[in-house]
Amino acid sequence: MAKKVTPKVKMVKITQVKSAIGYSKVHKGTIRALGIHRMHETVEHPDTPTLRGMLRKVNNLIVIEEQV
């Protein structure tokens, strides 16, 4: 049987660099949904259109690093 070749999934590193205190509940909820619990914490997620929309919502609170 032939092996299935799975394409490499691009990953995105997300780090929170600014506090969400003083921002709306939507921003705080988006940070939580990304899996970030504290300042300067870094999480990795696969690069998807849904994730990009979430990152656009809180782009002033985070730093995004794309990985190959």
Backbone as CSV, one residue per row, in Angstrom:
resi,resn,N_x,N_y,N_z,CA_x,CA_y,CA_z,C_x,C_y,C_z
1,MET,0.834,-1.169,0.000,0.000,0.000,0.000,0.891,1.248,0.000
2,ALA,0.515,2.240,-0.762,1.284,3.472,-0.874,1.127,4.312,0.385
3,LYS,2.215,4.985,0.743,2.171,5.861,1.908,1.482,7.166,1.538
4,LYS,0.719,7.658,2.461,0.094,8.958,2.257,1.091,10.047,2.636
5,VAL,1.215,11.006,1.789,2.109,12.119,2.056,1.263,13.257,2.612
6,THR,1.548,13.620,3.851,0.806,14.722,4.458,1.613,16.006,4.298
7,PRO,0.968,17.062,3.872,1.697,18.325,3.717,2.103,18.869,5.082
8,LYS,3.242,19.562,5.131,3.687,20.173,6.377,2.741,21.311,6.740
9,VAL,2.344,21.325,7.981,1.453,22.370,8.462,2.295,23.518,8.996
10,LYS,2.041,24.719,8.499,2.747,25.886,9.011,2.260,26.169,10.429
11,MET,3.204,26.455,11.302,2.869,26.756,12.683,3.141,28.234,12.955
12,VAL,2.429,28.762,13.931,2.565,30.166,14.317,2.834,30.207,15.818
13,LYS,3.882,30.940,16.212,4.170,31.158,17.624,3.535,32.481,18.032
14,ILE,2.801,32.459,19.132,2.105,33.656,19.602,2.570,33.952,21.023
15,THR,3.011,35.177,21.271,3.470,35.589,22.589,2.723,36.839,22.997
16,GLN,2.183,36.830,24.211,1.498,38.015,24.718,2.547,38.966,25.291
17,VAL,2.557,40.208,24.818,3.554,41.188,25.267,2.921,42.385,25.964
18,LYS,1.604,42.483,25.946,0.925,43.602,26.586,-0.278,43.065,27.339
19,SER,-0.566,43.618,28.484,-1.660,43.145,29.314,-3.019,43.468,28.687
20,ALA,-3.988,42.591,28.932,-5.342,42.794,28.429,-6.202,43.595,29.407
21,ILE,-5.609,44.016,30.525,-6.346,44.831,31.492,-6.708,46.156,30.824
22,GLY,-7.946,46.550,30.930,-8.404,47.792,30.340,-8.984,47.613,28.946
23,TYR,-8.913,46.395,28.402,-9.487,46.110,27.089,-10.824,45.393,27.281
24,SER,-11.576,45.267,26.216,-12.922,44.714,26.308,-12.905,43.220,26.633
25,LYS,-14.064,42.709,27.012,-14.214,41.286,27.315,-13.953,40.433,26.084
26,VAL,-14.203,40.989,24.908,-13.953,40.262,23.657,-12.457,40.012,23.495
27,HIS,-11.647,41.034,23.766,-10.196,40.884,23.667,-9.683,39.877,24.692
28,LYS,-10.161,39.983,25.918,-9.730,39.065,26.974,-10.137,37.629,26.643
29,GLY,-11.339,37.462,26.108,-11.807,36.135,25.721,-11.000,35.547,24.580
30,THR,-10.585,36.381,23.642,-9.780,35.913,22.517,-8.408,35.463,22.992
31,ILE,-7.811,36.216,23.905,-6.509,35.827,24.472,-6.635,34.479,25.172
32,ARG,-7.698,34.288,25.940,-7.937,33.017,26.633,-8.139,31.874,25.644
33,ALA,-8.901,32.140,24.588,-9.185,31.112,23.585,-7.918,30.695,22.842
34,LEU,-6.947,31.586,22.762,-5.666,31.242,22.143,-4.824,30.361,23.057
35,GLY,-5.216,30.243,24.318,-4.480,29.403,25.255,-3.416,30.145,26.030
36,ILE,-3.490,31.456,26.023,-2.507,32.264,26.738,-3.080,32.603,28.112
37,HIS,-2.293,32.339,29.162,-2.763,32.566,30.520,-2.036,33.681,31.242
38,ARG,-0.824,34.026,30.801,-0.058,35.064,31.489,0.838,35.803,30.501
39,MET,1.381,36.897,30.953,2.252,37.714,30.118,3.506,36.940,29.726
40,HIS,3.998,37.186,28.539,5.222,36.605,27.985,5.145,35.090,27.834
41,GLU,3.958,34.541,27.856,3.774,33.109,27.594,3.665,32.916,26.079
42,THR,4.289,31.855,25.580,4.281,31.569,24.151,3.528,30.270,23.897
43,VAL,2.651,30.302,22.903,1.924,29.102,22.486,2.097,28.924,20.986
44,GLU,1.936,27.694,20.517,2.033,27.405,19.091,0.700,26.854,18.599
45,HIS,0.279,27.315,17.432,-0.955,26.847,16.809,-0.711,26.668,15.312
46,PRO,-1.460,25.762,14.673,-1.372,25.662,13.209,-1.970,26.908,12.567
47,ASP,-1.393,27.318,11.466,-1.818,28.536,10.776,-3.077,28.251,9.970
48,THR,-4.219,28.760,10.438,-5.496,28.578,9.766,-6.175,29.934,9.612
49,PRO,-7.136,30.044,8.705,-7.859,31.319,8.562,-8.595,31.730,9.838
50,THR,-9.114,30.767,10.579,-9.807,31.077,11.829,-8.849,31.693,12.827
51,LEU,-7.669,31.097,12.941,-6.659,31.615,13.857,-6.227,33.013,13.441
52,ARG,-6.061,33.241,12.153,-5.646,34.561,11.659,-6.658,35.633,12.041
53,GLY,-7.941,35.297,12.007,-8.974,36.243,12.417,-8.872,36.593,13.890
54,MET,-8.573,35.584,14.716,-8.404,35.817,16.151,-7.175,36.694,16.406
55,LEU,-6.104,36.434,15.679,-4.880,37.211,15.866,-5.075,38.663,15.439
56,ARG,-5.862,38.869,14.396,-6.129,40.227,13.933,-6.904,41.013,14.996
57,LYS,-7.744,40.324,15.747,-8.561,40.974,16.779,-7.699,41.537,17.915
58,VAL,-6.616,40.825,18.273,-5.791,41.227,19.418,-4.348,41.525,19.006
59,ASN,-4.144,42.006,17.791,-2.787,42.207,17.283,-1.985,43.240,18.069
60,ASN,-2.634,44.096,18.836,-1.916,45.086,19.621,-1.427,44.517,20.955
61,LEU,-1.837,43.300,21.308,-1.439,42.695,22.580,-0.429,41.572,22.409
62,ILE,-0.174,41.140,21.185,0.634,39.951,20.943,1.733,40.201,19.918
63,VAL,2.682,39.265,19.868,3.709,39.234,18.819,3.562,37.888,18.123
64,ILE,3.575,37.910,16.797,3.368,36.697,15.997,4.663,36.352,15.274
65,GLU,5.087,35.093,15.387,6.267,34.608,14.682,5.829,33.417,13.826
66,GLU,6.049,33.513,12.545,5.705,32.404,11.642,6.871,31.448,11.547
67,GLN,6.558,30.145,11.610,7.584,29.113,11.484,7.367,28.358,10.190
68,VAL,8.446,27.887,9.620,8.368,27.152,8.359,8.157,25.692,8.638
